[in-house]
Amino acid sequence: MIFAAGLGTRLRPLTDHMPKAMVRVGEHPLLWHVIMKLKQAGVERMVVNVHHFAEQIEDYLKANDNFELDIRISDEREMLLETGGGIRKALPLLDPDSPVLIHNVDILSNVDLAGFYQDGEVSDAEACLLVSRRKTKRYLLFDENHRMRGWTNIQTGEVKPSQEILEAKPLEKLAFSGIHLLKPSLFPLLEAWPQRFPIMDFYIQNCGQHYFEGKENTDLQLIDVGKIDILEEVEKWISRQKKKLSYL
């Protein structure tokens, strides 16, 4: 599933007249880059959620014959459901018996998505989150067995689900990549949540009772195309990756 419904407010004024997914980096929109990377990894069915200028995404996919893939639209025009609500709404479009790989449309990386998916399939964890050691304000907290125990904002000092988790045992801070794998055993739990909610809230609330694994990538090269002033850097990143990624 590709999260493409966001408003992209940090990419204004570009997103005043187009969805974030259609912002061009290199020679193609962000959506193209993520679709091609997933296709290269062997993905045949994708769900793309839409909200902001949704028709532009639909028209783009139609004009390109869905890139010869089974691409389904999860329509959030009436209400932007955030990441958790977006997954919940898309459940009927997903295979109920297979893990779902979730990828933010504004994330470009060198990660081996096929390898990440395969590792997640054989893991005992009900969700696997791609993480790395990079500087950010918000971190996920993991124990020595790579099990998620919580979340923290180091700028504000906030810790979830509670401050006590830091006192119980040493925990490692790792940055979330916006790429994760969710197993079908969690689908019924999603149904019990409100119509609109962030998936990270779901992970934080349930990490005590369910095994969510942090999959650390020590060689991860990742760029978050979240702000307009980073677009020049993104162009350079894509240029450097051209020799490594066959679809570029």
C-alpha positions as CSV (number, residue, x, y, z in Angstrom):
1,M,0.0,0.0,0.0
2,I,1.3,3.5,-0.9
3,F,0.2,6.4,1.3
4,A,-0.5,9.1,-1.2
5,A,-3.5,10.9,0.3
6,G,-1.6,13.6,2.4
7,L,-2.0,17.3,1.8
8,G,1.7,17.9,1.4
9,T,1.5,21.2,3.2
10,R,5.3,21.4,3.6
11,L,5.7,21.3,-0.2
12,R,3.6,24.4,-0.8
13,P,3.2,26.2,-3.2
14,L,3.6,23.1,-5.4
15,T,0.9,21.3,-3.6
16,D,-1.5,24.2,-4.0
17,H,-2.4,22.7,-7.4
18,M,-1.3,19.1,-7.2
19,P,-1.1,16.2,-4.8
20,K,2.3,15.5,-3.1
21,A,2.5,12.2,-5.0
22,M,2.6,14.1,-8.3
23,V,5.5,16.4,-7.3
24,R,8.3,15.7,-9.8
25,V,11.7,14.7,-8.7
26,G,14.2,13.8,-11.4
27,E,12.1,13.2,-14.5
28,H,9.1,11.6,-12.7
29,P,6.5,12.2,-10.0
30,L,7.2,10.8,-6.5
31,L,4.5,8.2,-7.1
32,W,6.3,6.8,-10.1
33,H,9.5,6.3,-8.1
34,V,7.7,4.3,-5.4
35,I,5.7,2.3,-7.9
36,M,8.8,1.4,-9.8
37,K,10.7,0.4,-6.7
38,L,7.8,-1.8,-5.6
39,K,7.5,-3.3,-9.1
40,Q,11.2,-4.1,-9.1
41,A,10.8,-5.9,-5.8
42,G,8.2,-8.2,-7.4
43,V,5.0,-6.5,-6.1
44,E,2.1,-7.2,-8.5
45,R,-0.9,-5.7,-6.6
46,M,-0.8,-2.2,-5.0
47,V,-3.4,0.0,-3.2
48,V,-2.9,3.7,-3.4
49,N,-5.0,6.0,-1.2
50,V,-6.1,9.3,-2.5
51,H,-7.6,12.6,-1.2
52,H,-5.9,15.8,-2.2
53,F,-6.4,16.4,-6.0
54,A,-7.3,12.7,-6.1
55,E,-8.3,12.8,-9.8
56,Q,-4.7,13.8,-10.8
57,I,-3.4,10.5,-9.4
58,E,-6.2,8.5,-11.0
59,D,-5.6,10.1,-14.4
60,Y,-1.9,9.5,-14.1
61,L,-2.3,5.9,-13.4
62,K,-4.9,5.5,-16.1
63,A,-2.7,7.3,-18.7
64,N,0.1,4.8,-17.9
65,D,-2.1,1.7,-17.9
66,N,-1.4,1.2,-14.2
67,F,2.2,0.4,-15.2
68,E,0.9,-3.1,-16.1
69,L,0.1,-3.8,-12.5
70,D,-3.0,-4.4,-10.4
71,I,-3.3,-1.0,-8.8
72,R,-6.4,-0.2,-6.8
73,I,-7.6,3.1,-5.4
74,S,-8.7,3.6,-1.8
75,D,-10.8,6.8,-2.0
76,E,-10.5,9.2,0.9
77,R,-12.0,12.2,-0.9
78,E,-14.7,12.6,1.7
79,M,-12.3,12.6,4.7
80,L,-8.6,12.3,5.1
81,L,-8.2,9.3,7.4
82,E,-4.5,9.5,8.4
83,T,-2.3,6.5,8.1
84,G,-4.1,4.1,10.4
85,G,-7.5,5.0,9.2
86,G,-6.2,4.7,5.6
87,I,-5.0,1.2,6.1
88,R,-8.3,0.3,7.8
89,K,-10.4,1.6,4.9
90,A,-8.2,-0.2,2.4
91,L,-8.5,-3.6,4.0
92,P,-11.2,-4.8,1.6
93,L,-8.8,-4.1,-1.3
94,L,-5.9,-6.1,0.3
95,D,-5.3,-9.8,0.5
96,P,-6.7,-10.8,3.9
97,D,-4.2,-13.7,4.1
98,S,-1.0,-11.9,3.3
99,P,1.2,-9.3,5.0
100,V,0.9,-5.8,3.6
101,L,3.9,-3.7,2.8
102,I,3.3,-0.1,3.5
103,H,5.3,2.7,1.9
104,N,5.0,6.5,2.2
105,V,5.0,8.2,-1.2
106,D,7.5,10.8,-0.1
107,I,10.2,8.3,0.9
108,L,13.0,7.4,-1.5
109,S,15.6,4.9,-0.3
110,N,18.0,2.2,-1.3
111,V,16.3,-0.5,0.8
112,D,15.9,-4.0,-0.6
113,L,12.1,-4.1,-0.4
114,A,11.9,-7.8,-1.5
115,G,14.3,-8.7,1.2
116,F,12.5,-6.7,3.8
117,Y,9.2,-8.3,3.0
118,Q,10.7,-11.8,3.0
119,D,12.3,-11.2,6.4
120,G,9.1,-9.9,7.8
121,E,7.1,-12.9,6.5
122,V,9.3,-15.4,8.4
123,S,9.6,-13.2,11.6
124,D,7.5,-14.0,14.6
125,A,6.5,-10.4,14.8
126,E,3.1,-9.2,13.8
127,A,4.5,-6.0,12.4
128,C,8.0,-5.1,11.2
129,L,9.2,-1.5,11.0
130,L,12.2,-0.5,9.0
131,V,14.4,1.7,11.2
132,S,17.9,3.2,11.2
133,R,20.3,5.3,13.2
134,R,19.8,8.8,11.9
135,K,19.2,12.1,13.6
136,T,15.6,13.1,14.1
137,K,13.3,14.5,16.8
138,R,11.1,11.5,17.2
139,Y,12.4,8.0,17.8
140,L,10.9,4.5,18.3
141,L,12.2,2.7,21.4
142,F,13.4,-0.9,21.2
143,D,14.7,-3.5,23.7
144,E,17.7,-5.7,23.3
145,N,15.5,-8.2,21.2
146,H,14.5,-5.5,18.7
147,R,11.0,-5.4,20.1
148,M,9.2,-2.1,20.0
149,R,8.5,-0.7,23.5
150,G,7.4,2.8,22.8
151,W,8.1,6.2,21.3
152,T,9.8,9.4,22.3
153,N,10.2,13.0,21.2
154,I,13.7,14.0,22.4
155,Q,12.9,17.7,21.8
156,T,9.9,17.8,24.2
157,G,10.9,14.9,26.4
158,E,7.6,13.2,25.7
159,V,7.5,9.4,26.1
160,K,4.7,7.0,25.1
161,P,3.0,4.9,26.3
162,S,4.5,6.1,29.6
163,Q,7.7,7.5,31.1
164,E,8.0,4.3,33.2
165,I,9.2,2.3,30.2
166,L,12.5,4.2,30.3
167,E,13.0,3.3,33.9
168,A,12.3,-0.4,33.4
169,K,15.2,-1.3,31.2
170,P,17.7,0.3,28.7
171,L,16.0,1.0,25.4
172,E,17.6,2.0,22.0
173,K,16.4,4.9,20.0
174,L,16.0,4.3,16.3
175,A,14.4,6.4,13.6
176,F,11.3,5.1,11.6
177,S,11.6,5.1,7.9
178,G,8.0,5.3,6.8
179,I,8.2,1.7,5.5
180,H,6.6,-1.2,7.4
181,L,5.0,-4.6,7.1
182,L,1.7,-5.4,8.8
183,K,0.5,-9.0,9.2
184,P,-3.2,-10.2,8.8
185,S,-3.4,-11.0,12.6
186,L,-3.5,-7.3,13.2
187,F,-6.3,-6.5,10.7
188,P,-9.1,-7.3,13.2
189,L,-7.5,-4.9,15.8
190,L,-7.5,-2.1,13.2
191,E,-11.3,-2.6,12.8
192,A,-11.8,-1.7,16.4
193,W,-10.1,1.7,16.1
194,P,-11.8,5.0,15.1
195,Q,-12.4,5.9,11.5
196,R,-9.4,8.3,11.5
197,F,-6.2,7.7,13.4
198,P,-2.4,7.5,12.9
199,I,-0.9,4.1,12.6
200,M,1.9,5.0,15.0
201,D,-0.7,5.5,17.7
202,F,-1.8,2.0,17.0
203,Y,1.7,0.7,17.3
204,I,2.4,2.6,20.5
205,Q,-0.8,1.5,22.2
206,N,-0.4,-2.2,21.3
207,C,3.4,-2.7,21.5
208,G,3.1,-4.0,25.1
209,Q,0.8,-6.8,24.1
210,H,2.0,-7.5,20.6
211,Y,5.4,-8.1,19.1
212,F,6.4,-5.3,16.7
213,E,9.9,-5.8,15.5
214,G,12.4,-3.1,14.5
215,K,14.3,-4.2,11.4
216,E,17.5,-2.1,11.4
217,N,19.1,-1.3,8.1
218,T,22.7,-0.3,8.8
219,D,23.3,0.7,5.2
220,L,20.1,2.7,4.7
221,Q,20.2,5.7,2.5
222,L,16.9,7.4,2.8
223,I,15.6,10.8,1.9
224,D,12.3,12.2,3.1
225,V,10.9,14.5,0.4
226,G,8.8,16.5,2.9
227,K,9.9,20.0,2.4
228,I,10.3,22.2,-0.7
229,D,13.8,23.3,0.2
230,I,15.0,19.7,0.0
231,L,14.1,19.2,-3.6
232,E,17.5,20.2,-4.9
233,E,19.1,17.7,-2.6
234,V,16.6,15.0,-3.8
235,E,17.6,15.6,-7.4
236,K,21.3,15.0,-6.5
237,W,20.3,11.9,-4.6
238,I,18.5,10.5,-7.6
239,S,21.4,11.2,-9.8
240,R,23.7,9.3,-7.5
241,Q,21.3,6.3,-7.4
242,K,20.9,5.9,-11.2
243,K,23.8,3.4,-11.5
244,K,22.3,1.3,-8.6
245,L,18.6,1.3,-9.4
246,S,17.7,-0.4,-12.7
247,Y,14.4,1.5,-13.2
248,L,16.0,4.9,-13.2
